[in-house]
């Protein structure tokens, strides 16, 4: 398993641990959608974008950036609930 796949597996594992803790969310999909949506826009706002959006990242690099941000966001949200 390469580093990216291992990282992605860790993020996905966090979804299933963190998401059920959000009672204010209607569904798991709502929490996942919000995390992805915010992470994508934050990455682009910070200049971490693909060339079609004025950045310099490849699609894989952009995806890795978003996955990292999702993981961080879920950790922060989990801490706020605890």
Contact map, one row per residue, 1 for C-alpha under 8 A:
1110110000000000000000000000000000000000000000000000000000000000000000000000000000
1111110000000000000000000000000000000000000000000000000000000000000000000000000000
1111111000000000000000000000000000000000000000000000000000000000000000000000000000
0111111100000000000000000000000000000000000000000000000000000001000000000000000000
1111111110000000000000000000000000000000000000000000000000000000000000000000000000
1111111111000000000000000000000000000000000000000000000000000000000000000000000000
0011111111100000000000000000000000000000000000000000000000000000000000000000000000
0001111111110000000000000000000000000000000000000000000000000000001000000000000000
0000111111111000000000000000000000000000000000000000000000000000000000000000000000
0000011111111100000000000000000000000000000000000000000000000000000000000000000000
0000001111111110000000000000000000000000000000000000000000000000001101100000000000
0000000111111111000000000000000000000000000000000000000000000000000000000000000000
0000000011111111100000000000000000000000000000000000000000000000000000000000000000
0000000001111111110000000000000000000000000000000000000000000000000000100100000000
0000000000111111111000000000000100000000000000000000000000000000000000000100000000
0000000000011111111100000000000000000000000000000000000000000000000000000000000000
0000000000001111111110000000000000000000000000000000000000000000000000000000000000
0000000000000111111111000000000000000000000000000000000000000000000000000110010000
0000000000000011111111000001001100000000000000000000000000000000000000000000000000
0000000000000001111111100001000000000000000000000000000000000000000000000000000000
0000000000000000111111100000000000000000000000000000000000000000000000000000010010
0000000000000000011111111000001000000000000000000000000000000000000000000000000010
0000000000000000000111111100000000000000000000000000000000000000000000000000000000
0000000000000000000001111100000000000000000000000000000000000000000000000000000000
0000000000000000000001111111011000000000000000000000000000000000000000000000000000
0000000000000000000000111111010000000000000000000000000000000000000000000000000000
0000000000000000000000001111111000000000000000000000000000000000000000000000000000
0000000000000000001100001111111100000000000000000000000000000000000000000000000000
0000000000000000000000000011111110000000000000000000000000000000000000000000000000
0000000000000000000000001111111111000000000000000000000000000000000000000000000000
0000000000000000001001001011111111100000000000000000000000000000000000000000000000
0000000000000010001000000001111111110000000000000000000000000000000000000000000000
0000000000000000000000000000111111111000000000000000000000000000000000000000000000
0000000000000000000000000000011111111100000000000000000000000000000000000000000000
0000000000000000000000000000001111111110000000000000000000000000000001001100000000
0000000000000000000000000000000111111111000000000000000000000000010001000000000000
0000000000000000000000000000000011111111100000000000000000000000000000000000000000
0000000000000000000000000000000001111111110000000000000000000000000000000000000000
0000000000000000000000000000000000111111111000000000000000000000011011001000000000
0000000000000000000000000000000000011111111100000000000000000000010000000000000000
0000000000000000000000000000000000001111111110000000000000000000000000000000000000
0000000000000000000000000000000000000111111111000000000000000000000000000000000000
0000000000000000000000000000000000000011111111111000000000000000110010000000000000
0000000000000000000000000000000000000001111111111000100000000000000000000000000000
0000000000000000000000000000000000000000111111110000000000000000000000000000000000
0000000000000000000000000000000000000000011111110000000000000000000000000000000000
0000000000000000000000000000000000000000001111111000011000000000000000000000000000
0000000000000000000000000000000000000000001111111100001110000100100000000000000000
0000000000000000000000000000000000000000001100111111111110000100000000000000000000
0000000000000000000000000000000000000000000000011111111111100100000000000000000000
0000000000000000000000000000000000000000000000001111111111000000000000000000000000
0000000000000000000000000000000000000000000000001111111000000000000000000000000000
0000000000000000000000000000000000000000000100001111111000000000000000000000000000
0000000000000000000000000000000000000000000000101111111100000000000000000000000000
0000000000000000000000000000000000000000000000111111111110000000000000000000000000
0000000000000000000000000000000000000000000000011110011111000000000000000000000000
0000000000000000000000000000000000000000000000011110001111111100000000000000000000
0000000000000000000000000000000000000000000000000110000111111100000000000000000000
0000000000000000000000000000000000000000000000000100000011111110000000000000000000
0000000000000000000000000000000000000000000000000000000011111111000000000000000000
0000000000000000000000000000000000000000000000000000000011111111100000000000000000
0000000000000000000000000000000000000000000000011100000011111111110000000000000000
0000000000000000000000000000000000000000000000000000000000111111111000000000000000
0001000000000000000000000000000000000000000000000000000000011111111100000000000000
0000000000000000000000000000000000000000001000010000000000001111111110000000000000
0000000000000000000000000000000000010011001000000000000000000111111111000000000000
0000000100100000000000000000000000000010000000000000000000000011111111100000000000
0000000000100000000000000000000000000000000000000000000000000001111111110000000000
0000000000000000000000000000000000000010001000000000000000000000111111111000000000
0000000000100000000000000000000000110010000000000000000000000000011111111100000000
0000000000100100000000000000000000000000000000000000000000000000001111111110000000
0000000000000000000000000000000000000000000000000000000000000000000111111111000000
0000000000000000000000000000000000100010000000000000000000000000000011111111100000
0000000000000110010000000000000000100000000000000000000000000000000001111111110000
0000000000000000010000000000000000000000000000000000000000000000000000111111111000
0000000000000000000000000000000000000000000000000000000000000000000000011111111100
0000000000000000000000000000000000000000000000000000000000000000000000001111111110
0000000000000000010010000000000000000000000000000000000000000000000000000111111111
0000000000000000000000000000000000000000000000000000000000000000000000000011111111
0000000000000000000000000000000000000000000000000000000000000000000000000001111111
0000000000000000000011000000000000000000000000000000000000000000000000000000111111
0000000000000000000000000000000000000000000000000000000000000000000000000000011111
